[in-house]
Amino acid sequence: MGVTSGSGHRGRPAAGGRAGQPGRDQRRRTPRRPADPPRRAALDALLAVSDRDAYANLLLPQLIAQRQLAGRDAALATELCYGTLRGQGSYDAVLGICCDRDLASLDPVVRAVLRLGTHQLLATRIQPHAAVATSVDLVKEAAGQRPAGFVNAVLRRVASRDLDAWLDIAAPARDGDPAGNLAVRYSHPRWVVEAFAAALGEAADGSMPGTEAMLAADNERPAVQLCVVPGLATKDELVAAGCAPARWSAFGAYLGTGDPAAIPAVAEGRAGVQDEASQLAAAALARVPLAGADSRWLDLCAGPGGKARLLAGLATGAGARLLAAEVREHRARLVRSAVVPWVITADGRRPAWRAAAFDRVIADVPCSGLGALRRRPEARWRRGPEDVSVLSGLQRDLLHAALAAVRPGGVVAYVTCSPHPAETAEVVAAVLAGRDDVTVLDAPAVLAEVPDLRSEADGRYAQFWPHRHGTDAIFLALLSRSA
């Protein structure tokens, strides 16, 4: 299908103009305000995610601010963007039935509008006629007149059934292909479904109740979780500002609605947005009792700075000092802005410090991000099994470096925001193979206030889950160097 490029004007204005009115050239330089600003913002964010690998959680707030969307308009743009990204796998399966063309062959604007329209029809309370009409208007504005009839016809077919009825048609039979059924029903790639099942100790060809609960939790909108900097702010201050206290973290609170930056402690850098499991992983490192010196702490992969901010406060309170290292300069700047006083730009695999120099080390390693799909839903479509293989090599190198950096008698926290076995238990096992100078500590016992934390792979590891704990799926292993 040929699709014409969009234009900001529907006809050329006359040259000149009456007195007091701009002439043609001046008016042509003035951008036209979109007819439907929230939907256009959502569309532009989706296109940037697919075309430029943009991150929706970073780009969409910028678009909302630039276009001065507020209240219901801002909420609508947010729901349409994130909801469409979360449901993309299910929606594409439905569109594959309703569309007589391969989705991959469609103009990107048309494909994005169809996904947006399908989300409105199948997962919101927007009336069907309004969802179809606004989608047709949107594609006219963004791509021209020609695809309007096609979009109208496809979305009218989508509107003929509800989501459950479509999924009964589009998903493979549950008894014949359980993983494939869950992949379509819960809008996750099959390989992610299988990885979650393996991490939960479930067979991918069985009933997989835990995997299904995890997939469902991934599609729920997460709460905004805040963390104070110890010594600079308290949980009580956040509660007084309207937040609810976190269940387990002594430093955390939940923000129900509103902008985190409107809270004074956040605006002043004395608190920040940080998942509760991330807070607890950092706190666990600080809790492990040590014999001997305890004055030098290291964050080996500190960007963007959430754990470093908390650990810097905890270190100061314990009479220690945290050194934060980050290989990328722009991420190192983020760490500096997170009230972390000692930050260097360095590759942890090529240390800028002597061996065995630190008492406590955290290696919060780069990972697939499969544990944070609630917050970054586009990651499920951006990553593949091959990425995990590449990342696991980097993760092993960084864990080796962390163990080399800690003194005998010190402790290392290995942390990933992923439950994938190849990024968690398998990395630790590979690094510890043949070593007799490292002891695996009981991480769930260190975090005894949190229930049901023991990893199915090894009960000494802690594994947080969205469906069990309401947090990201953070993995934690605590390792002690033998004296």
C-alpha positions, 0 to 999 in steps of 0.5 A, a space after each residue: 500500500 502506498 502511503 503519502 508523507 504527512 503535511 502540516 498544511 491542507 493547501 497553500 495560503 495566499 501570499 501576503 495577507 491583510 494588515 496585522 496578519 502574517 504573510 505566507 512565509 511567516 505562517 508556513 514557518 509556524 507549526 500547526 498544533 495537532 488536532 488530537 495532541 494526546 494521541 499525536 504525542 503517543 504516536 510520535 513516541 511509538 514511532 521513535 521507539 520503533 525507528 530510533 530505539 528511543 526509550 518511552 519512559 525518557 521520551 514521552 515525559 519530554 513530549 508531554 512537557 514540550 506540548 504542554 499536555 496536562 491533566 487528562 490529556 497527559 494521562 491519555 497520552 501516557 496510557 495510549 503509549 505504554 498500553 500499546 507497547 505492553 499489548 503489542 504482541 497480542 494486538 499484532 496477532 489480532 491485526 494479523 487476522 484483520 489485515 489482508 497485508 503483512 504488518 511488516 510491509 505497512 508504512 510505520 505510521 500506519 502500523 503504529 496507528 493501527 496498534 494505537 487504535 486496537 489498544 483503544 478498542 480492546 483495552 480501554 473504555 473509549 467508545 468504539 466509534 470514537 477509537 476508530 474515528 480518532 485513529 482515522 483522523 490521526 493517520 490522515 494528519 500524520 501520513 496523508 489521506 490515502 491510508 485512511 480508508 484502510 485504517 478505518 476498515 481494519 479497525 472496524 474488523 477489530 471492533 467486532 469482538 472483544 479482546 478475549 474473543 480475539 485471543 481465543 482465535 489468535 493464540 495457539 491452543 493452551 493444551 497443545 502449545 502452552 508457551 505459545 498460548 501465554 506469549 500471545 495472551 500476555 503479549 511477550 515473546 515466546 523466549 521470554 515466557 520460556 525464560 520466566 518458566 525456567 527461573 520459576 522452576 516450571 516446565 514450558 510445556 506444563 500449566 505454568 501458573 507462576 509464569 502466567 502470574 508473572 506475565 500478567 503482573 508485567 502488564 500492570 502499571 507499576 507504582 512509583 516507588 521513591 527512596 530517600 538518601 539516608 542522612 538527608 531525608 527520611 521515609 517519614 518526610 515522604 509520608 508527610 508529603 502524601 506518599 504511602 510507606 514502603 512495605 519493607 524498605 526503611 528508605 522507601 515510599 510509594 507515590 500514588 498519583 502526581 509528579 515525583 518532582 513536586 515532592 520537595 525531597 525529590 526536587 532537592 535531590 534528597 530522594 529519588 525514584 527507585 524500585 523497592 527491590 533495588 533499594 533492598 539489594 543495596 541495603 543487603 550489601 550494607 547489612 552483612 556483618 564484616 570483621 575488620 576494616 569497613 571504610 571503603 565501598 565500591 559501586 562497580 557499575 554505578 550508572 544511572 545512580 539509584 543504588 549508588 545514591 542509597 549506598 553513599 548515604 549508608 556509607 556516610 552513616 557507617 563512617 565509610 566512603 563509596 567510590 562509584 565507577 561508571 564506564 560511560 561519561 554521560 551515565 557518570 554525570 547522572 551518578 554525580 547528579 544523584 548526590 554521590 560525591 566520589 564518582 569516576 569514569 572507569 571500566 570495572 573490567 580494567 580497574 583504576 584501583 588496586 586489587 583487594 582495596 575495598 571492604 564492600 563491592 556491588 556489581 549491579 551489572 548491565 543486563 537484558 532488563 527483563 525484570 523491569 518490563 512493567 516500566 520499560 515495556 518496549 524492552 520485550 520487543 527490543 531484546 532477543 536470546 542472542 543479547 542475553 548470551 552477549 550480556 552474560 559474558 560481560 556479567 561474568 567479567 564484571 563479577 570476576 572484577 568485583 571479587 578481585 576488588 574486594 579484600 579477604 573477609 569482604 563481601 560482594 553483591 551481584 545484582 541484575 534486573 533480570 530473572 533469566 537463569 543465564 544472567 543470574 544463577 548461571 553467571 555466579 556458578 560459572 565465576 565460582 567454578 573451581 574457586 575455593 576462596 568464595 562463600 555464597 551467603 544466605 541472601 534471603 536471610 539477610 532480607 528476612 523481612 521479605 517473604 518468599 525470596 528464595 530463588 528456585 535455582 539456589 535457595 541462597 540467592 534472593 529473587 524478587 518478582 512482580 507477582 509476589 512482591 510488587 517490585 521489579 524482578 531483581 536478583 541478588 547473590 551475596 558472596 564473601 571472600 575468604 580471609 
